[in-house]
Amino acid sequence: MRQPALFIPHGGGPCFFMDDPAGHWTSMGDFLRALPATLPEPPRAILLVSGHWETQGFAFTSDPQPPLIYDYHGFPPETYQLRYDVPGSPGLADRAAQLLRGAGLAAAAEAGRGLDHGAFVPLKVAFPEAAVPVVEMSVDRGLDPVLHAAAGRALAPLRDEGVLIIGSGMSFHNMRGYGRAESTAPSIDFDSWLTATIALPGEARAAALAGWADAPAGRFSHPREDHLIPLMVAAGAADGPGRPIYHDLVLKTAISGYRFD
């Protein structure tokens, strides 16, 4: 059965594996844990686009057993001992790279590169058994939304092959804005625009998303768009309207996740 394409929030660092007495990450963790039950069937593999890996062109992890990259700083020592011994899929990495090259996009499989926290942290919550093979995809360092939408279109056939495509980022990612009351209203403005835009059909949605920086509070919500760009790949992999599957105020900012069937 065809798998959806998703855009999910991955939280802050290893937030789901730390004490959280204020419950900042409770709803997001609950959302991630419930995610597998919303799929049409268990995915054959997961292709996850992380905003924490930037390359010239696109790259795909190709190790049979990818290591982890603890690319966060200042967290408790035990969070640097987290394990997620998930298998990789060299065959999927090669297939994805071929699809992109067939669309005229630069792409290659990359051996030796591990899964960063934008990949292993949310997947460890959602798929704790680590049984579904995972390939991580980079974003192109130019962060062009049109290019990433084109990459999503090229990868769309994977959905019919049982591959779950996930864009992992944050719909609001202004590190200086988190936790501040004055961030709430502009983050809601951008979130409302983003949710309305996601509901558009494919071509209209792609055109609107290309102008995200001119949306209400667009640049305030993303001073740098690395955490928004994975959304462009997920949205590009579907023609029909998308819909929200997660929404909450997290650290006084509006955060959403989306699904494309």
Protein Blocks (a to p, Z undefined) as FASTA:
>chain_A
ZZddddddebjajllmcccfkommmmmmmmmmmmmmmpmbdcfbdcdddfkbccehjddd
fbfbdcdddfbehiafklmmcccdddddfklmmmmmmmmmmnopacdddehiacdfklmm
mmmmmmmnomaccddddddfklpaklmmmmmmmmmmmmmnopacdddddfbdcfklgopa
klmmmmmmmmmmmmmmmmpcfklmmmmmmmmmmpghklmmmmbaklmmmmmmmmmmpfbd
cddfbdcdeehiacdddddZZ
